[in-house]
Amino acid sequence: MWHLYQFPLCPFSRKVRLALAEKGVAVELKRVSPWLQDDEFADLNPAGQTPVLVEESKGIVLVDSIAIAEYFEEVLDKAPMIPGNAIARAEVRRLVQWFDGKLHTDVVAPLMQERMIKRLVNRDAPDTNVLRKAMTAANGHLDYIDYLLDHRRWLAGPALTLADLAAAAQLSVADYLGGLDWRGHKQTAGWYAGMKSRPSFRALLSERMEVIQPPAHYDKVDF
């Protein structure tokens, strides 16, 4: 049995959960709070970052969301998430890096710091300037996704790929934390509504963080 050490609002954990669900891989979730020192988890990943996927009976420990996703691409043919020829696969990987890197850095990480970490750990008020900057950046990222969807059915091409899962995972956390203004982004809103309607997404949308509640539209497909 696979065990996924994850945190509910970790977008990289969410990406892995979506990928595994799309491939039909059953996992048991083990919650880890990244800001707490946990010797057991540190033994698995000294960096202290989620996600980590473990199969104890086989002695397998997989660290990092990209490494986990690529592992299952290699061992499972079902529901390929990096499909196509070399050029198509390169585009999927480029976009995954964009969403995991720039979208996370510009938008999701500051939202998590100001609206989650400060509230749960530091008991501090959020910095409104940081929030304003993150939400402005979010609008630019939604514009870019609009552009992609103007030219493609899915973000990386004609089929659902890991790029869609990476983007949806990051946006779902930003949306939970009230950092997205969907107005004026019809293409992206329609794509995200489709992502939210997938069975793989249902468990994510049903979860709630203690103290922090999402906007009313968060788990609604029609928003």
C-alpha positions in Angstrom: 0.0 0.0 0.0 1.3 3.4 -0.9 1.4 6.1 1.8 1.5 9.7 0.7 2.9 12.1 3.3 1.2 15.4 2.3 -0.3 18.6 3.5 -3.8 19.5 2.4 -2.9 23.0 1.1 0.5 21.9 -0.4 -0.1 22.4 -4.2 2.7 19.8 -5.0 0.9 17.2 -2.8 -2.3 18.1 -4.7 -0.6 17.6 -8.0 0.5 14.1 -7.0 -2.9 13.2 -5.6 -4.5 14.2 -8.9 -2.0 12.3 -10.9 -2.4 9.2 -8.8 -6.1 9.4 -8.9 -6.2 9.8 -12.7 -4.0 6.7 -12.9 -6.1 4.7 -10.5 -3.4 4.3 -7.8 -4.8 4.0 -4.3 -2.9 5.8 -1.6 -3.4 6.3 2.2 -2.9 9.9 3.1 -0.6 10.9 6.0 -0.8 14.5 7.0 2.4 16.4 7.7 2.5 20.0 8.9 5.7 21.4 7.2 6.3 24.0 10.0 6.5 21.3 12.7 9.6 19.3 13.4 8.8 15.6 12.8 11.7 13.2 13.1 10.0 10.4 11.3 9.3 12.6 8.3 12.8 14.1 8.4 14.2 10.6 8.0 12.2 10.2 4.8 13.0 13.7 3.4 15.6 15.8 5.3 14.4 18.8 3.3 11.2 18.6 5.3 9.0 19.2 2.2 5.9 17.4 1.0 5.0 15.3 -0.8 6.8 12.0 -0.1 5.4 8.7 -1.3 6.3 5.5 0.5 5.7 1.8 -0.2 7.1 0.2 2.9 6.7 -3.4 1.9 8.9 -2.8 -1.2 11.3 -0.3 0.5 10.4 2.5 -2.0 10.6 6.1 -0.9 9.9 8.7 -3.6 10.5 12.4 -2.9 9.4 15.4 -4.9 6.2 15.8 -6.9 7.9 15.7 -10.3 9.9 12.6 -9.5 6.8 10.9 -8.2 4.8 11.8 -11.3 7.6 10.7 -13.7 8.0 7.4 -11.8 4.4 6.4 -12.4 4.7 7.5 -16.0 7.4 4.9 -16.4 5.7 2.0 -14.5 2.1 2.5 -15.5 0.7 2.8 -19.0 -2.8 3.8 -17.8 -3.8 7.5 -18.4 -0.4 8.9 -19.6 0.2 12.3 -18.2 3.2 13.2 -20.4 2.0 11.8 -23.7 3.0 12.3 -27.3 6.2 12.6 -29.2 9.4 14.3 -27.8 8.2 17.8 -28.7 4.8 17.3 -27.1 6.4 15.8 -23.9 8.9 18.7 -23.8 6.0 21.2 -23.8 4.2 19.4 -21.0 7.4 19.5 -18.9 8.0 23.2 -19.7 4.5 24.1 -18.5 4.8 21.9 -15.4 8.0 23.8 -14.5 6.2 27.1 -15.2 3.3 26.4 -12.9 5.4 24.7 -10.2 8.0 27.4 -10.4 6.8 30.9 -11.4 3.1 30.6 -10.6 3.9 29.1 -7.2 6.6 31.7 -6.5 4.6 34.7 -7.7 1.2 33.8 -6.3 0.7 30.7 -4.3 3.7 30.9 -1.9 3.0 34.5 -0.8 -0.7 33.7 -0.3 0.2 30.6 1.8 2.6 32.7 3.9 0.3 35.6 4.5 -3.1 33.8 4.8 -2.1 30.5 6.2 1.4 30.4 7.9 1.0 33.8 9.6 -2.4 32.9 10.9 -1.8 29.3 12.0 1.8 29.5 13.1 2.8 33.1 13.8 -0.6 34.5 14.8 0.2 37.6 12.8 -1.9 39.7 10.5 -1.2 39.4 6.7 0.8 42.0 4.9 -1.7 43.6 2.5 1.0 44.9 0.2 2.2 41.3 -0.3 -1.3 40.1 -0.9 -2.0 42.9 -3.4 1.1 42.1 -5.3 0.3 38.3 -5.4 -3.2 38.9 -6.6 -2.0 41.2 -9.3 0.5 38.6 -10.4 -2.3 36.0 -10.3 -4.3 38.0 -12.9 -1.3 37.9 -15.2 -1.0 34.2 -14.8 -4.7 33.7 -15.6 -4.2 35.9 -18.7 -1.4 33.5 -19.8 -3.6 30.4 -19.2 -6.4 32.2 -21.2 -3.9 32.6 -24.0 -2.9 28.9 -24.0 -6.6 27.9 -24.1 -7.3 30.2 -27.0 -5.0 27.9 -29.0 -5.4 24.5 -27.4 -8.1 22.3 -26.0 -5.9 21.6 -22.9 -3.0 23.6 -21.6 -0.3 21.6 -23.3 -2.2 20.4 -26.4 -5.2 18.2 -27.4 -5.2 16.0 -24.3 -5.2 16.3 -20.5 -1.6 16.2 -19.2 0.5 16.7 -16.1 0.5 20.4 -17.1 -3.2 20.7 -16.4 -2.8 18.9 -13.1 0.1 21.2 -12.0 -1.8 24.3 -12.9 -5.1 23.2 -11.3 -3.3 22.2 -8.1 -1.6 25.6 -7.8 -4.8 27.5 -8.7 -6.9 25.4 -6.3 -4.7 26.5 -3.4 -4.7 30.1 -4.5 -8.5 29.9 -4.9 -9.0 28.4 -1.4 -7.0 31.3 0.0 -9.1 33.9 -1.8 -6.4 35.0 -4.1 -8.1 34.7 -7.5 -10.4 37.0 -9.3 -12.0 35.0 -12.1 -13.8 37.9 -13.7 -12.6 38.5 -17.3 -11.0 35.0 -17.5 -13.8 33.0 -19.2 -11.5 30.5 -20.9 -9.6 29.7 -17.8 -12.7 29.5 -15.6 -14.3 27.1 -18.1 -11.2 24.9 -18.1 -11.0 25.0 -14.3 -14.7 24.1 -14.0 -13.9 21.0 -16.1 -11.0 20.1 -13.9 -13.2 20.5 -10.8 -15.8 18.2 -12.2 -13.3 15.3 -12.6 -13.5 12.5 -10.0 -9.9 13.0 -9.2 -10.6 16.5 -7.9 -13.5 15.7 -5.6 -11.5 14.7 -2.5 -9.5 17.9 -2.7 -12.5 20.1 -2.9 -14.2 18.5 0.1 -11.3 19.1 2.4 -11.1 22.0 4.8 -8.3 23.5 6.8 -8.9 24.2 10.5 -9.7 27.9 11.1 -9.2 28.9 7.4 -12.3 28.6 5.2 -12.4 29.0 1.4 -14.7 31.3 -0.5 -18.3 30.1 -1.1 -17.5 29.3 -4.8 -14.5 27.2 -4.0 -16.1 23.7 -4.4 -18.7 24.7 -6.9 -18.3 23.6 -10.5 -20.5 26.4 -11.8 -18.8 29.5 -10.5 
